[in-house]
Amino acid sequence: MNSACLWQPSPESLRHSNMYHFMQQVNRFHGLQLQDYSELWQWSVEKTTRFWPLVWQHCGVVGRLGDIVAENRQEMARTRWFPDSRLNFAENLLRRDDEALAIISRLEDGSRRTLTWHQLTRQVAHVAHWLQSVGVEPGDVVAGYLPNVPEAVIAMLATTSLGAVWTSTSPDFGAASVIERFGQTRPVVLFACDGYRYGGKAIPIRDKVAEVADAIDSVRQVVEIPQLGLAGPPASGIGWHSLLQGEAPPLRFVERAFNDPLYILYSSGTTGQPKCIVHGIGGTLLQHLKEHQLHCDIKPGERVFYFTTCGWMMWHWLVSALASGATLVLYDGSPFHGDGKVLWDLARDEQVALFGTSAKYLDALHKQGYAPIKTHSLPQLRLICSTGSVLSPEGFDYVYQQIKADVQLASISGGTDICSCFVLGNPMSPVYRGESQGRGLGLAVQVFNEAGQPVQGEKGELVCTKPFPAQPIGFWGDESGEKYHAAYFERFDNVWCHGDWIELTEHGGIRFYGRSDATLNPGGVRIGTSEIYRYVEQLDEVEESIVIGQQWQQDERVVLFVRLRDGLTLDDPLRERICQQVRHHCTPRHVPARIVQVSAIPRTKSGKIVELAVREVVHHRPVKNTHALANPEVLEEFRDRDELAS
């Protein structure tokens, strides 16, 4: 399938890109003549032990670079990068201490706050001093139950300045979900808000915070960060502002090993207890610097925005942009608040250069017929990043036709497992319709067929065949490493298997077809779910859909659930139109055997649809962790449907 070229860099922008300068540096240091991105990527994965030290030097990592690049490289699960190097994460994010803006924070009601680099550093110093005073030491866990506001960034930086470990989730999580996560990692301090605002509503959570603190006996201190201005003293007795009183002490950074823990992130937990994925200090920093400076071409002073919450790995990715001298633009609230233009008002008013969002958000705008290109002048916007789910080719068309014609669109993909990306954009390559631009530098990403052989132009598993610094250092509490090995290395020996169903194109780009564990298998032929979503959701009547494979008569049949526009009812003519649409654009095997109407689609807290949970309900199997979902009550609509009984 040939894809149209939608964007390509001008010769001038290419030559001025950070990646081009990095390629010239590689050529000088190693006597090479690399000419383009594909050659640079090939060198970076063939010479990984040369590539990663050069990233350290090119991006100016603050720390002591040791003599050893990697140990145990022959066994991917046990590889340790830069074992004799030392650094501090917060020190790398707080390199500046001037009066330029470090953070711009907006809420859905339009309120705006700013922090200069100097103010940010002083507040981090205050909070770090308090954490030390209550006994927080390197390796201790500190948790945040917080919205996406400056205080979350400050608390994280204060924690990591001491060499302690940060873990966080967003305030829309129920108490049981938070206890299930933090209860495993046992934080000693909990930063929490009194509430948050979403969709025009004030939502207090003091009772949830108290429940969490009571249930986790490791928590010694709770600090309340006011968001709603509730009456009375903080439930914990400690208010955020009391931490910031007096003269700021000097901010000191505790030097740590490259592979010491930095973050604990949590898997979605929709198929069982969430995995506690531990990310190392150096690997996270080095990978984010590479992605921001080389792949996203972020320059000091540029304004970087990503729509995210503190419960999603993209928050960690976003805040690392401080290490490149960028200004963070934070937003907390509904992306559709008010007239639905709130994020584009923000992009215009704050002169955002990198605008990050989800494919589902872009799809929703497309469905609404909303065209920012008609209402918002965005001269500073040069890069739109999309992640979270598969961006369809029509989603690419929407961006270029209805948002901005001369913008680079990067469909990026990675995940909580690596707190970064395997596949992303770059400023030197064209953008082709429906394709991610390419594989990340230093990441030996391939597509494996069922036999474990690399293929191109065929669908298969996304794998990484060589070690890389952003691999997790393990799972919290998994002392033997068995769970870690089972999660990524059981499918193919000594090869990371990520769980995405993809195709490597003739351009070196990537097409995504959904999660491997959600692929359909009618008649023994594997089908990616995104292929069906793409065409079904083009129909005006269909707002969104979810598709599963139902075990039926010693085989599997395709079952499609649809949420229709308000006021519409699924009837046989519409069923036939859906089937014709899928048959025409895909294959007869893609055509649903059953189509069922539902009022809502179940999602995780980060907005991802949950095919596996629906599949379990349809097959009368328990869904192990419904409180990981944003709307678990919706699953009842999928249970014991008469349409699926015959």
Secondary structure as GFF3:
##gff-version 3
##sequence-region A 1 646
A	DSSP	beta_strand	5	7	.	.	.	ID=ss1
A	DSSP	alpha_helix	11	15	.	.	.	ID=ss2
A	DSSP	alpha_helix	18	30	.	.	.	ID=ss3
A	DSSP	alpha_helix	37	46	.	.	.	ID=ss4
A	DSSP	alpha_helix	48	58	.	.	.	ID=ss5
A	DSSP	beta_strand	63	64	.	.	.	ID=ss6
A	DSSP	beta_strand	70	71	.	.	.	ID=ss7
A	DSSP	three_ten_helix	76	78	.	.	.	ID=ss8
A	DSSP	beta_strand	80	81	.	.	.	ID=ss9
A	DSSP	beta_strand	86	87	.	.	.	ID=ss10
A	DSSP	alpha_helix	89	93	.	.	.	ID=ss11
A	DSSP	beta_strand	101	107	.	.	.	ID=ss12
A	DSSP	beta_strand	112	116	.	.	.	ID=ss13
A	DSSP	alpha_helix	117	133	.	.	.	ID=ss14
A	DSSP	beta_strand	141	145	.	.	.	ID=ss15
A	DSSP	alpha_helix	150	161	.	.	.	ID=ss16
A	DSSP	beta_strand	165	169	.	.	.	ID=ss17
A	DSSP	alpha_helix	175	185	.	.	.	ID=ss18
A	DSSP	beta_strand	189	193	.	.	.	ID=ss19
A	DSSP	beta_strand	195	198	.	.	.	ID=ss20
A	DSSP	beta_strand	201	204	.	.	.	ID=ss21
A	DSSP	alpha_helix	206	215	.	.	.	ID=ss22
A	DSSP	beta_strand	221	225	.	.	.	ID=ss23
A	DSSP	three_ten_helix	240	244	.	.	.	ID=ss24
A	DSSP	beta_strand	256	257	.	.	.	ID=ss25
A	DSSP	beta_strand	261	266	.	.	.	ID=ss26
A	DSSP	beta_strand	276	280	.	.	.	ID=ss27
A	DSSP	alpha_helix	281	289	.	.	.	ID=ss28
A	DSSP	pi_helix	290	295	.	.	.	ID=ss29
A	DSSP	beta_strand	303	306	.	.	.	ID=ss30
A	DSSP	alpha_helix	313	319	.	.	.	ID=ss31
A	DSSP	three_ten_helix	320	324	.	.	.	ID=ss32
A	DSSP	beta_strand	327	332	.	.	.	ID=ss33
A	DSSP	alpha_helix	342	349	.	.	.	ID=ss34
A	DSSP	beta_strand	354	358	.	.	.	ID=ss35
A	DSSP	alpha_helix	359	368	.	.	.	ID=ss36
A	DSSP	alpha_helix	372	375	.	.	.	ID=ss37
A	DSSP	beta_strand	383	387	.	.	.	ID=ss38
A	DSSP	alpha_helix	393	398	.	.	.	ID=ss39
A	DSSP	pi_helix	399	403	.	.	.	ID=ss40
A	DSSP	beta_strand	408	411	.	.	.	ID=ss41
A	DSSP	beta_strand	413	415	.	.	.	ID=ss42
A	DSSP	beta_strand	420	424	.	.	.	ID=ss43
A	DSSP	beta_strand	431	432	.	.	.	ID=ss44
A	DSSP	beta_strand	438	439	.	.	.	ID=ss45
A	DSSP	beta_strand	445	448	.	.	.	ID=ss46
A	DSSP	beta_strand	459	464	.	.	.	ID=ss47
A	DSSP	beta_strand	474	475	.	.	.	ID=ss48
A	DSSP	alpha_helix	482	488	.	.	.	ID=ss49
A	DSSP	beta_strand	496	504	.	.	.	ID=ss50
A	DSSP	beta_strand	510	515	.	.	.	ID=ss51
A	DSSP	three_ten_helix	516	518	.	.	.	ID=ss52
A	DSSP	three_ten_helix	522	524	.	.	.	ID=ss53
A	DSSP	alpha_helix	529	536	.	.	.	ID=ss54
A	DSSP	beta_strand	542	552	.	.	.	ID=ss55
A	DSSP	beta_strand	555	564	.	.	.	ID=ss56
A	DSSP	alpha_helix	572	585	.	.	.	ID=ss57
A	DSSP	three_ten_helix	588	590	.	.	.	ID=ss58
A	DSSP	beta_strand	594	597	.	.	.	ID=ss59
A	DSSP	alpha_helix	611	618	.	.	.	ID=ss60
A	DSSP	three_ten_helix	626	628	.	.	.	ID=ss61
A	DSSP	three_ten_helix	632	638	.	.	.	ID=ss62
A	DSSP	three_ten_helix	642	644	.	.	.	ID=ss63
###
